[in-house]
Structure formats: structure tokens, C-alpha cells
């Protein structure tokens, strides 16, 4: 599970750096310095992915990714509510509904993979 999550964050980090305009389109207007935030976010996702699979840094990466997933949730809501069209992403609630519902799972996943929590399976 840890390696899969790290791979997802590597892909997201590359996406933030490679095509920031797609992320800028769904960034809420109240986010200051949005282009710079998106760039830094991409770097943090790549760094965090490496940290997640590195034992001494794993716990910190899990906390950071859980907080990050919570912080980007407003962008997911904006994308869904405003109906922003992005290439290769369907603009329907068949996409947005599961994506919004999955965010708490992503938070749990980061905490679980980093050994911050062991619920529901005791180690």
C-alpha cells in the first residue's frame, strides 16, 4: 500500500510540475500566489513520496500527506461545483462524487502507510 501511494504522489507531483495550468483552473480564488503554490506542491509531492518509502522519514511524510489531502479538498469541491472542464477528465458527478468521497480514505491511507495509525488492523 505504501509503494502504491508513493507512486500516486509521484504521478501527481509530475502533473503539478508538467501541466500546472490544469491545477490552476481548479484552485480556489482565495489561494494566494496560486502558480507558486502549485509548483511547490509538485515538489512536495515528489519529496514526500520518497520520504514515505524511507523508514526514518515515513511518519513525517504520512502526517504531511494527510494534511495535504485535507488542504486540497477545497480544490476538488471547486472543480465539482463549478463544473470546470479539463482535458481527459469527465465533467460529471460519476467522476466528482467518488473523488470527493475518496479524500478521507486518502487521508487514512497516508496515516496508515506511515504507521501513524493502525486502525482498523492492529499490527
Secondary structure as UniProt FT lines:
FT   HELIX           2..18
FT   HELIX           20..26
FT   TURN            29..30
FT   TURN            32..33
FT   HELIX           34..52
FT   HELIX           55..57
FT   HELIX           58..82
FT   TURN            87..88
FT   HELIX           93..113
FT   TURN            114..115
//
